[in-house]
């Protein structure tokens, strides 16, 4: 459930304004839209151009990664049959021209395609680790595998910075709010069963996505912001610090 509270304590340039503000916000919006367009199509050189040399990105399945390492991991996953797509649902930008900082907010739906047998076993080239039998539902493994998507509605937050020498905008950090997810049967009839113990390990907002990805063998980051709570508040605090030209701390793992 989303919070009724306004998380921002300040207002930044976010609509209208001068021509230079409009052009900066347009450039930053283009950076955000590059994630679904370029990554989904494996346009890696175009994708890499969105980021600074030292950029870090976070996802449920990767944890924090330098963008070059993230690209390498993504290529390996695609080679093994991992199929993740994104639907961009609208993008807006908050800008502090004086600081050369901006926050891009891209609403999107992450769609990850899976194929499991009724017993919960993976039927792709990606093999999960050995699992506790109590965590995988019993079933007839002779039945045809179930193909399904997990759709996760989220907001990508792009921490963007403008080069004082070139005037070019690039992304320094990307971290997401994960707000709600659901299982979508591809044939409209059959869906997998996730046990309560599987789902309880992960935050509300991306627990079905996390549970399914965990079956593929990924170590899931459980310290990602959702639609409310302490990490939601902390994320907005860091967003405002960034816009004010301050250093930010987005490395919350294990803290």
C-alpha positions in Angstrom: 0.0 0.0 0.0 1.4 3.4 -0.9 1.8 6.1 1.8 -0.5 9.1 1.9 2.3 11.3 3.1 4.2 13.7 0.8 7.8 12.4 0.9 9.4 15.5 -0.4 10.3 18.4 1.9 11.3 20.7 -1.0 10.1 21.6 -4.5 12.6 21.5 -7.4 12.2 22.4 -11.1 9.8 19.7 -12.3 7.6 21.3 -15.0 7.5 24.5 -17.0 10.4 26.9 -16.2 13.0 28.3 -18.6 13.9 26.9 -21.9 17.2 25.7 -20.5 15.4 23.9 -17.7 13.0 22.3 -20.2 15.9 21.1 -22.3 17.8 19.7 -19.3 14.7 17.8 -18.1 14.2 16.4 -21.6 17.8 15.2 -21.8 17.4 13.5 -18.4 14.1 11.9 -19.4 15.9 10.4 -22.5 18.5 8.9 -20.2 15.8 7.2 -18.2 13.9 5.8 -21.2 17.2 4.3 -22.4 17.1 1.6 -19.8 14.0 -0.3 -21.2 14.8 0.5 -24.8 18.5 -0.4 -24.9 18.8 -3.1 -22.3 15.8 -5.1 -23.5 17.2 -5.1 -27.0 20.8 -5.8 -25.9 22.0 -2.5 -27.4 24.9 -2.5 -24.9 27.0 0.4 -26.3 23.9 2.7 -26.3 23.0 1.4 -22.8 26.5 2.1 -21.4 26.4 5.7 -22.8 23.7 6.5 -20.2 26.1 6.2 -17.3 29.1 7.8 -15.8 32.4 5.9 -15.6 31.8 4.9 -11.9 28.0 4.3 -12.1 26.3 1.8 -9.8 23.0 0.1 -10.4 20.8 -2.0 -8.1 18.2 -4.7 -9.0 16.5 -7.4 -7.0 18.7 -10.2 -8.5 22.0 -8.4 -8.8 22.4 -6.3 -5.7 24.7 -3.2 -6.2 26.9 -3.6 -9.3 29.2 -1.4 -11.3 27.4 -0.8 -14.6 30.0 -2.7 -16.5 29.7 -5.7 -14.3 25.9 -5.4 -14.5 26.2 -5.5 -18.3 28.4 -8.6 -18.1 26.0 -10.4 -15.8 23.1 -9.4 -18.0 24.7 -10.8 -21.1 25.4 -14.1 -19.3 21.8 -14.3 -18.1 20.5 -13.7 -21.6 22.8 -16.4 -22.9 21.3 -18.8 -20.4 17.7 -18.0 -21.3 16.9 -15.3 -18.8 14.1 -13.2 -20.4 13.4 -9.8 -18.7 11.6 -6.9 -20.4 10.4 -3.5 -19.2 7.3 -1.4 -20.0 7.9 2.3 -19.5 4.8 3.9 -18.0 5.8 7.6 -17.8 8.9 9.6 -16.8 9.3 12.9 -15.1 12.3 14.8 -13.8 13.3 17.0 -10.8 16.1 19.4 -11.6 18.5 21.6 -9.6 20.3 23.5 -12.4 22.6 25.3 -10.0 24.0 22.1 -8.6 24.1 20.3 -11.9 22.0 17.5 -10.4 18.7 15.8 -11.3 16.5 12.9 -10.3 14.7 11.0 -13.1 11.6 9.1 -12.0 10.5 6.4 -14.5 7.4 4.4 -13.7 7.7 1.0 -15.3 6.6 -2.6 -15.2 9.3 -5.3 -15.0 8.2 -8.5 -16.7 10.3 -11.6 -16.1 9.3 -14.7 -17.9 9.7 -18.1 -16.1 9.1 -21.7 -16.8 8.7 -24.1 -13.9 7.3 -27.6 -13.5 4.4 -28.0 -11.1 6.9 -29.2 -8.5 8.7 -25.9 -8.7 11.7 -27.1 -10.7 13.2 -24.9 -13.3 13.1 -26.0 -16.9 15.6 -23.6 -18.4 19.3 -23.4 -18.8 19.5 -21.5 -15.5 19.7 -24.1 -12.7 18.7 -23.2 -9.1 20.7 -24.2 -6.1 19.6 -27.2 -4.0 16.4 -26.2 -2.2 14.9 -27.4 1.1 12.1 -29.8 0.1 9.7 -27.9 2.4 10.1 -24.7 0.3 9.1 -26.3 -3.0 5.5 -27.4 -3.4 4.9 -31.1 -4.1 3.6 -32.0 -7.5 3.7 -34.3 -10.5 7.0 -33.5 -12.3 5.7 -35.4 -15.4 3.2 -32.7 -16.1 4.1 -30.0 -18.7 6.0 -27.1 -17.3 4.1 -23.9 -16.4 5.2 -20.8 -18.3 4.3 -17.5 -16.6 5.4 -13.9 -16.1 5.9 -12.0 -12.9 5.0 -8.4 -13.5 6.4 -5.9 -11.0 5.2 -2.3 -11.0 8.1 -0.1 -9.9 9.7 3.3 -10.2 13.3 3.6 -11.5 15.1 6.4 -9.8 18.0 7.8 -11.8 20.5 10.0 -9.9 21.8 12.2 -12.7 24.7 14.6 -12.9 25.8 17.2 -15.5 29.4 17.4 -16.5 30.7 20.9 -15.8 33.1 20.7 -18.8 30.9 19.0 -21.5 27.4 19.9 -20.3 26.4 16.2 -20.9 24.0 14.6 -18.5 24.7 11.0 -17.3 23.4 8.7 -14.6 25.5 8.0 -11.5 23.1 5.7 -9.6 20.0 3.8 -10.4 17.9 2.3 -7.6 14.2 1.4 -7.7 11.0 1.5 -5.6 9.3 -1.9 -5.9 5.6 -1.2 -5.4 3.5 -4.3 -6.3 3.8 -7.5 -8.2 1.7 -10.3 -9.5 1.9 -13.7 -11.3 0.5 -13.8 -14.8 -0.1 -17.2 -16.5 1.0 -17.1 -20.1 -1.8 -19.5 -21.2 -4.3 -17.7 -18.9 -5.0 -20.8 -16.9 -2.1 -22.3 -15.0 0.1 -20.5 -12.4 2.8 -21.9 -10.1 2.4 -22.2 -6.4 4.7 -20.4 -4.0 4.7 -21.5 -0.4 4.1 -19.0 2.4 7.7 -19.7 3.6 9.1 -18.7 0.2 7.2 -15.5 0.0 7.8 -14.5 3.7 11.5 -14.1 3.0 11.0 -11.1 0.7 9.4 -7.6 1.1 5.9 -6.9 0.1 6.2 -5.2 -3.3 8.5 -7.7 -5.0 8.0 -10.9 -3.2 6.7 -13.0 -6.1 9.4 -11.7 -8.4 12.0 -12.4 -5.7 10.7 -15.9 -4.9 10.7 -16.8 -8.6 14.2 -15.4 -9.2 15.5 -17.1 -6.1 14.4 -20.5 -7.7 16.8 -19.6 -10.5 19.6 -19.4 -8.1 19.9 -15.6 -7.6 20.7 -14.1 -4.3 18.0 -11.6 -3.7 18.6 -8.1 -2.3 16.0 -7.7 0.5 17.0 -4.1 1.3 15.3 -2.3 -1.6 12.7 0.4 -1.1 9.0 -0.4 -1.6 5.8 1.7 -1.5 6.2 2.8 2.1 8.1 2.3 5.3 11.6 3.3 6.5 13.5 2.5 3.3 10.9 4.5 1.3 11.6 7.5 3.6 15.3 7.0 3.4 15.3 6.9 -0.4 13.5 10.2 -0.6 16.0 11.7 1.9 18.9 10.5 -0.3 17.1 11.9 -3.4 16.9 15.3 -1.9 20.5 15.2 -0.7 21.5 14.4 -4.3 19.5 17.3 -5.7 21.1 19.6 -3.2 24.6 18.7 -4.4 25.5 16.5 -1.4 27.0 13.0 -1.3 24.5 10.2 -0.9 24.6 6.7 0.7 22.5 4.1 -1.2 24.5 1.1 0.1 22.1 -0.3 2.6 22.9 -4.0 2.3 23.5 -5.6 5.7 22.9 -2.4 7.6 
